Amino acid sequence: MAVLSLALATIGWLGAVAPGAHAEPNRSCGWMVRLSGDQVNAAYPDDAAKYWVSRLPIPPGFHLELKGRYPYARYLSFITYTGQTQAIDGLADFEIAPDAGSSNPFVRGADRTAAQRSYTVKIVNDRIPASGRAQNTVYTENADGSKSSKPQGGGVFIVRVYVPDRGRDITGGVGLPDISYVNDATGAPSPLPTCAGTDVPDLGQTQGLADASVPSLGLPDTKAGGRNPPVWRKFTNVVTGQGLTPLDNDLTGSLYDALAALANNAPSGGFFENIHNNYVYTVVNQGSGDVIAFRAKAPTAPLTENGAATMDSGQLRYWSFCTNTPATNFLACLYDHQLPTDGQGRYTLVISSAANRPSNAIGACGVGWLPAGPLPGTPVILRHMLPAADFAQAIQRAAFGTEEATLGAYYPRGTYYKTAAEFARLGCAVSASARDVGGGGGSGGGGSGGGQRRDGCGQSSRMSITVRPRRTVVGRRTSFRFVVTIRDRRSGRRARRRGARARRGAPVRGAVVRFAGHRARTDRRGAARIALTPRRPGRRRASASAPGLRPARASVRIGR
């Protein structure tokens, strides 16, 4: 609970001091702060999601009205919370009726490119009516009254946007909703004023945690750092999800089982959970091996990142893995289409410290990788969002204790390897395919290379980055295209003789490009775009980083 108090205090502090201090676009003053790796990294956020937090009192005789546009993204929601960070009520994108003359692009088969895409959502300080909710309305007390912020005049509510389309900003290209107080009797709105954005500079703390490593000491396994093989637990509440987790190991497991049976009767939820997600979690432990590989069948999900014209469906709307710290920070995440799969639709996800990353734990070898971070034990979270009615293997269908039986082939089964070299001897599965995705942002996939390393086929490589245009002028909206490729030390027949996949000029998929305070991730062609309007003349540096490769840099000249 101390972590949660600190997170709430941080949110309150930033909301009080940050407006007007930074260059984020203007927005309604009701939006306090953003939860993410480059802002407030707390309460186990997901790297592919952005969370805008508001905490506004709702006086008697009034309600809040949020008017916005559906984002060009995978998912949107509005959720209210108690003071203990438990979800109360919420609406998912497809449940939000559009304004007159607009359409909802999240309905299956809908036009995702529709220009008219406005909506209005209300937040009412009351219990969900027994007769059912009013259209587009979110409440501050659930139907049975067990979770509520009503006595406090309303509490925290969060708007989420997951996986914006490539080329769109983190709001999905539409900005944040405007917030008004509306008089219940007269219907008269009182819009909140516009404030400057509240973003603070990215100090690289999340990336630093992800890149940090625990030395491999070769100590014996005490069996006190987790289960071997790992056991995934369904998240039910804060007590089992964090308080009892240190006991969930091969040494004290029987005590954990007894206490968890009692603790699961405590109030559900916490950590600002998303009501449209269900979660399973486990802890991986360096004492059992420097490297762990999880393997399972990958659920299907709609591919929206490339600006799909219509809204498709899948077994899940979205799913992801994140590595975390016990302090509720995420280290890095990979979501559905970022994980390579083989011809049978199965994935391999490797988790290790950055220093112990196997040479073949790269997308080109059909392996996803996440950093274990600076501590011997690393919490790992798997999310499932909005399962299809006929997908029986979703986390939503499981109860605590039935996770493996319910998920079946989709249950991630883990195998520890004592050293990175032991996993590397498995070789490079060149038949695996990484799907063409972009965006996502953040440090997902493991962060920057830090120094020169070797790729999955034994070849020492570094990158190059090109940018077009290389010149622009102040005040001109410019779309910059970056292309990141391999610049090998070995090439030609020698590289081919060694079976090198990371050949000279090969595109680097998933590299993080940073430029003028923005960042984007390259697609399988090694390309990324960042659009902005320069405000000052001079030379601006661009950089690209990718796991296992030396960072690359380029520059753009901005004239008057």
C-alpha positions, 0 to 999 in steps of 0.5 A: 500500500505504500507504493500505491500511496506514493503513486497517488501522491506523485499524481497529485504533485504533478497535477499541482505543479506541472501545467504550463511547464512543458511542450505537450499540446494544450488540453482541458485543465481536468487532465492531471498527468499521464501514466507511462514509462516516460512520465509516471511509471507506477501501478504496473502500466503497459508500454503500448497504452497511455493513461490520462488521469483526472481527479475532479470533485462532482458537486451535487446537482452536476455531472461531468461531460467529456466530449471527444473524438474516437482515436485512430487506435486499437482501444479506448476506455473510460474507467472510474476508481476508488481511493484504493485504486480499484476499478468501479465502472467503465465503458469500452470504445464499442459501448460508446454511442457516437454523436449525431452524424458521427460513427463509431470506428471500434464496432466490428466491420466499421470504417476506421477512417471515418472523419466524423467520429465524435462522442460524448461521455458522462460521469455521474456521481451515483450508483449504477441504476438497478434498471441499467446504465444510461447511455454513455454514462460511467458511475462512481459507485458499482451496482451493489455499492461495494466499490465507490467514490461517491461519498468523496464527491467522485474520485479518479477516472482514467482514459486509456488509449492503446496502440495508436495507428502508425503516424498518429500521436499518443492520443491516436491523433485526436487529442484528449476529450474536453471536460465540462461541468453540466448542471443537471437541472438546466443542462447548461455546460461550464467547460473547464479552461484549457491548460498547457500540457503536463508532460515532464521531460523523459529522464530515461529512468525506465530505460535505465532500469531495463538496461541494468543487470544483476551480475551472474554470481553462479549461486545455488538455487535456494528455491525461495525466489519463485517456482521452477517451472514458473506458475502463472496466477490470476490477479484477484486483488492487491493482497494476493497480487503483491502482498503474498507473492514473496511466499509463492515459491518452491520453499514456502509454497504450501504456506502461500496456498493456504493464505491465498485461499483466504486472501482471495476473499478480500475486495477485488481489484487494485493498481488501477486495473483495467476492467476490460483486461484480465491478468495472470502474473508470475515471478522469474528468478535468476537463481533458477537460471540466467535465462528463461524462455516461455513458449505458447500458442499466440491468440489472434488480435486485430491488426490496426497499427498500419491504419486498417480501413475497417475494424477487424476482430480476433480471439482477443482485442489485445494481449501483451507481456510486461516485465516489471519491478516489485515497486510497480514500475514496468521495465518493457513490454511486447504486445501481440503483433510484436512477438514473432511466431512460427508456422504453427502460430507459436511464440518464444519469449525470452527474459533475461538481464540485458547482460545475459541476453542470448545472442539468438534472442532477437526477432530475426531468429523468431524470439521475443525478448524482455529485460529482467532488470536490476533485481534477482526476481522479476514480476511478469504480467500477461494481459488479455483484453476483451475476449471473443465470446467463443475464445474459451482459453482467455484469462477471463474464463479462468479462476484462481488455481485453474489458469493452466487448465483453462488457457491450455495451449495458450498457457506460457510454459517456462523453461530455465537455462543456466546461461545465455550460451545454453539457450544460444546453442538452440540456434536461430529459427529462421522460419519464424515470422515477425508481423509488420507493426509499428508504433507502440513507443517506449522501451518494449522489446528490451531497450537500447543496445548500450554497447556493441554486441553480437547478433543472433547468428554470431555476427558483430553488427552496428546500425546506420540511420538516414533521415529525409528530409535533412533540412527544413525551416522553423514553423513548417510542419514536416514529416521526417522519414527515418530508415534504420539498417545494419552496417556490418563488419562482415559482408559478402561471401564471408557473411553468407558462408557464416549464415549471417542474417544481419547482412549489410543494409538489412532493415532493423525492425523494432528500433526506437528512433528519438528525435526532438523529444518524440520517438517512434518504432521502425517497421519491418522495412526499418522505417519510422515517421515523426511529424512535427513543427520546428520552433527553433533554428539549428541542428537537431540530433536523431538517434536509433537504438535496438537491442544488441546493436550499437546506437546510430545517429543522424542530424537535421538542419533547421533554418529560419 
